[in-house]
Amino acid sequence: MWMLLEKYRRWPIIKDLELNEEIRDREIRVIDADGEQLGIMPTKQALEIAIEKRLDLVKIAPQAKPPVCRIMDFGKYKYELSKKEKEAKKKQKVITLKEVRLSPSIEEHDLNVKATHAIKFLQDGDKVKVTIRFRGREVGYVDLGHRVMEKFTQLIADAGNVEKKPIMEGKNMIMFLTPKNS
């Protein structure tokens, strides 16, 4: 029964390793679950030892001559690998993109409020996308948008740098800011 279940068991995370009956080599070097070398033996004999101990035979070094296989609990091994991956993801820093929208006719106080929001985002380590949307006839006053963007960059100069200067994309003027420390 246990042998039948082993045949159909698949591990999608680790595709490179061959397990149990998937190992097609005639002779292999076998390492025990304790790390002790059992020597070079036929694959069938190594598989019988693994089944006897209720563990899996895993090919860990296919390029070696003869290939090296280890007797281990593959489920436990896979679980430990997934735990290590999760730990690595926790330590990784994720940079998100925040957006601040302005208009070409924005008042001084509103611009200051938007700048403080952008400074907070930059201090948190996020990138900031500053967008000015031109509506209707405002498209003819792109120079106003450039002035607003310049004022905005002066207000956030202590917290961030301009990654991408203001450019027009359709009816929007877009600029990207990055945190100062990066």
C-alpha positions, 0 to 999 in steps of 0.5 A, spaced: 500 500 500 505 504 502 509 503 495 503 504 491 502 511 494 509 513 493 508 512 486 503 517 485 506 522 490 508 529 486 512 535 489 511 541 485 516 545 489 522 541 487 522 538 480 529 537 479 530 531 484 528 524 483 525 520 488 524 512 489 522 509 483 524 515 478 531 513 479 533 510 473 541 509 474 544 502 475 548 503 481 548 509 486 552 512 492 547 511 498 548 516 504 543 514 510 538 518 514 544 520 519 549 522 514 553 515 514 555 513 507 552 506 506 557 505 500 555 504 492 550 499 491 544 497 486 538 502 486 534 496 488 537 494 494 538 502 496 530 502 495 529 496 499 533 499 505 529 506 504 522 502 504 524 498 510 526 505 514 519 508 511 523 513 508 524 516 501 530 515 496 532 522 493 537 523 488 541 529 491 547 529 486 545 527 479 552 529 476 556 525 480 559 518 478 556 514 481 550 519 482 549 520 490 542 518 493 540 520 500 535 516 504 531 521 508 524 523 509 522 527 503 516 531 506 520 533 512 525 536 507 520 539 503 517 543 509 523 545 511 525 548 505 518 552 504 520 554 511 526 557 509 523 560 503 518 564 508 524 566 512 527 569 506 521 573 504 520 576 511 527 579 510 526 582 503 524 589 503 518 590 498 517 597 495 510 599 493 508 605 488 504 610 491 500 616 487 499 623 489 495 627 484 495 634 483 492 639 478 495 645 474 491 650 478 492 647 485 493 652 491 499 653 495 496 650 502 493 644 498 500 643 494 503 643 501 498 637 504 500 633 498 507 634 499 507 632 506 503 625 504 509 624 499 514 625 504 511 620 509 510 615 503 518 616 501 520 616 509 516 609 509 521 607 503 515 607 498 516 610 491 511 616 489 508 617 482 506 624 482 500 625 476 497 632 474 491 631 470 489 636 465 482 637 463 479 640 457 482 647 456 488 646 461 492 641 456 494 648 453 497 650 459 502 645 460 507 650 463 503 651 469 504 643 470 511 644 470 511 650 475 507 646 479 512 639 479 518 644 480 515 647 486 513 640 489 520 637 488 522 643 492 518 641 497 520 634 498 527 635 496 529 633 503 526 626 503 526 624 496 530 624 489 526 625 482 527 618 479 524 620 472 523 627 470 516 630 469 513 628 462 507 628 458 503 622 457 496 623 454 493 628 458 497 627 464 504 629 466 507 624 470 513 624 475 517 619 479 520 620 486 524 615 490 527 615 497 533 619 499 536 613 502 536 609 496 
